[in-house]
Amino acid sequence: MNLLQAIILGIVQGLTEFIPISSTAHLVFASRFTNLYEGNAEQITATIAVLQLGTLAAVLIYFAADILSITAAFVRDHWNLLTRKRPMRFSGTNGVRPMWLSEEAWLGWLIIIGSIPIGIIGLLFKDLIEGEATKNLWVISIMLISVAVLLMFAELVGKRRKELRDFGIIDTLAVGFAQVLALVPGASRSGSTLMGGLFAGQKREAAARFSFLLSIPAIAASGLLELKEAWLLLPQTSFMPLLVGTIVSAVIGYFSIWFLLAFLRKNSTAIFIIYRIVLGGIILVLLWQGVISPQI
């Protein structure tokens, strides 16, 4: 990997990780365009996962105040429970959280619970996820269109009434299991989790905020695990460009978060749905005509 390849991939990662249009789909094309590692699937997978650490940094910085508040409240409320300073009662606000937990501490539990499905499935299918099958353009194009259609239905049927303070176990499981779809290339983590949130009746901005917070454990686990793999798989000369690419993805990712939250306050996800369907359709036509090959 050279510096130009790293910067291009960093820009693509930062732009597409949080916008619901599939970062994997765009990174696969970016890796083809730049001839990254001459199409070696394992090396490309390791590179993409490390670049995700940049977008993880973007989430941590953007939501730093929320993360500190959640962590402090989580420790405080459980310490108070252990020391009997607060009784354990379970008829919480709107019936969705225990009364002995503050909203921030409850949100901490929701993030933990919502991260379990992708953690289990990700570990079980780690080898498949890192292999060539997950870079197949037939799979990517079909998932681009499929999740777009599901997101469209979620927009149509979702009641969009719930704020973050109203989220319960059903909400976090809906988003958590939807996040598992992100393991399939072309699905998009943000697209899948937004879809799950809308089906559960969440407001668009609230669903997006929870999606970003829920991405922290998954991205951290994936990136740190692949960082070890990258150390073994990638040439030593790639690490400095990769560091630059990761920083670029962090900067671009920060502004992508800001943009999406601002956009969803007043708009639906229709523009992203249309983009996904058009892109998926173009890829399918190019594959059918033999213009591009399905594998890297």
N, C-alpha and C positions, 0 to 999 in steps of 0.2 A: 504494500500500500504506500502510495506517495501522498504528498501534502494536498495536492489538488483533489485526488480521490476522497481523502478524508474530509475535506471541507464540503464537497458536494454531498457526501453521505450525511454529514452532520447537519447540513441545512435541511435535507429531505427528512431526516429523523425528527428534527425539531419542529418542522412544519406539520408533519403527519401523525405523530404519536398521539396528540390530543384532539386533533380534528378528526371527526368520525369518517375517515375515508381510507383507512388501512395503511399503516406505516410499512408493513411487510410488502404489500403490493408495490408500493413506490420504491422501496429500497431494493427489491429484486430487480426492477428496471434500472435503477441507478447503478447497481452493481454490474449489470450487463453493459450499460452504456460506458462505464469506466473500465470495463474488463477487469474487475477486481479479482485478484488471485486466480485469474483464468477460469473462473466458474467453479472453484472448489467449494462445495456446499458447506462442509464443516467449518472452513475458515470464514466463509461469509456469515454463517450463523453466529459464530463467536464474535465477529466484528460488530454485527448488528446488536447483539446483546450488550456488549460493552458500551456502544453508543447510547443505549438506553439509560446508562448511568448518568449521562448528561441530562436527559429529560427527567430523571429521578431528582437530580439536583434542582432542576427548575421547579418541580412540585414542592420540594422541601423549602425552598426559598420563598416561593409565592405564598405557601400556606404555613409559614413558620409560626406565626402567632396562633393559628388554630391548633397546630401540632403541639406547641408548648402548653396551650390551655387544656387540650385533651389529656396530655400526659400528666400534668399537675393534678387535674381533677380525678383522673383514674387512680393515681397513687393515694391521694387524699381520701377519697371516698372508701376505698378498700381498707385503708389504715383505720379509718373511723369505724368501719364495720368490725374489724378484728379486735379493736379496743373497746367495742360495745358503746361507742359514742353515738352511734345512730342505729336504730332498730331496723331489722330486715323486714320490709313490707313490699308487697308485690302488686298492689293496685295502683300502678304508676300513672302518670299523666296520660290521658286519653287511652289508658289501658295498654300502652306500648312499652313502658319501661318501669322497672322497680323504683319505688319512691326514694329508696336510700341512695340511688345514683343520680347525680346531676346530669343535665343534658350532655355535657362534654364527656363525662365518664361513660355514659351509655353509648355515645358515638364511638368511643374507643372499643367497646365490646362489639359493636356492629361491624367495625372494620376487621376485627379479629375473626368473627364468625363468617363474614363475607369472603375472607381470604382462604378459608379452608377448602372449598371445592377446587379452585384452580391449583392450590398447593398439592392436593392429592393426585389430581389428574395429571398435572405437570410432571410430577415425579414418576408416576406409573408409565407415562409415554415419552419420557425424556429422549430416548434414542430415536424414536420416530420423529419427534419435533425437530431434532437437530439434523435429520437426514435430508436427502434430496427430494423426497415426496412432498415435503412442506414448502418447496419452492416451485412446485408445478403450477404452470399458468392456467391450466384447466381448472384446478382447485381454486386458485385465487380469483379467477373471473366469476366462477359460479358463486363463491362466497360473497364477492362484492355485490352481486345482484340479489342474492338470497337475503342477506342482512338488510339491504336497502328496502326490500319488500316488507320484511318484518318490522323495520323501523317505521315505514309508512303506515302499517296497520296499528302500531303502537301510538303513533300520532293521532290516528283516527279514533281509537277506542279509549285511549288513556284519559282519565278524568283530570289529571294535572292539578291536584289540590294540595298535595302534601309538601310541607317544608321539611327541612332536615330534622327539626325538633319533633316531627310527627312520625319519624321512621321507626319501624319495629322489626321483629325477626323476619316476618314475611317479606318486607321490603329488602332487607339485606340479603336474604336467600335468593330472591328474584334477581337482584343485581349480581350476586356472587356466582350463581350458576350461569347467568348470561355471560359473565366474564370468562368462563371456560371456553366459550366460542372463540375467544381471542387466540387460543392455541392453534386454531385452524387459520392458515394464511389467507388474507383477504377479508376476514371477518371484521377486524379492527376492535381493539380493546374499548376505546371510547364509544364506538358505534354500538357494540354489543351491550355495554353497561347502560348506555342511554336508553336503548331499546327496553332492557329489563326494567329500568326505573320508570319509564313511561307506562309500560304495561301494569306496573304496581301502583299507578296513580300519582306519581311524583311530579312536581313542577320541573320544567326543563332545567332551569338553573340549579335547583337543589339536586336533581339527578346528576348533573355534570359535576358539581362540587363533591358529591359523595363518590362519584366515579374516580375523580382525581385522587382523593384521599385513599380510596380502596386500591388504587394502582401502586401505592408506595410499597407494601410488602411484596407484591408480585414482581414488580420491576426490580426491586432490591435483590430478591432471591435469585431471579433469573440472571441479572447482571453480574452479581458476585460469583455465582456458580460458573458462569461462562468466562469470567475474568481469569479463573484458574485454568480453564480449558484454553483460553486465548494465549496464555503464557506458554503453553506447550505447543499449540498449533501454529501460531503466527511467527513469521520471521522477526528477529529482534529489531530490524530496521523499521518495522511497522508501528512500533509502540509510540514514538514521538508524534508521527502524523495522527495516530489514533487518539492520543491525548488532545491534540488540537481539534479534531473532529468532535470529540466528546464535549469540549468547551463550547464549540459552535452550536451543538445540539441543545446545550443548556440555555444559552442566550436566546436562541430562536424559540425553544420550547416555552420559556417564560412568557414571551409575548403571545404565543399561541394560546396559552391558558387564559391570559387576559382577554384576548379577542373572543374566544369561544364563550366565556361567561358573559361578556358584554353583549354578544350577538344573541344568545339564547334568552336574554331578558325580554327581548322584543320580537324575536323571530322564531319560527319553527325550524326543524331540521330539513325542510324540503329541498333546499339548494344542495345539501350533501347527499340526499337520496337520489336526486337527479344526476349528480356528478358520478356517483357510484354505478348507477345503472348504465350511463353512457360509457364510462370507462370499461366496465365489465363487458358490455356489448361489443365495444371496439376490439378488446382482447380476444373475445370468442371468434369474431369474424376473421381476425388476423391469424388465429390458430387454425381455423377451418380452411382458410385459403393457403395455409402452409407458409405464410410470410415470416412467422416467428416460430421457434421451436418451444414446446411446452416446458422443457427442462432448462436449467441454468446453462 
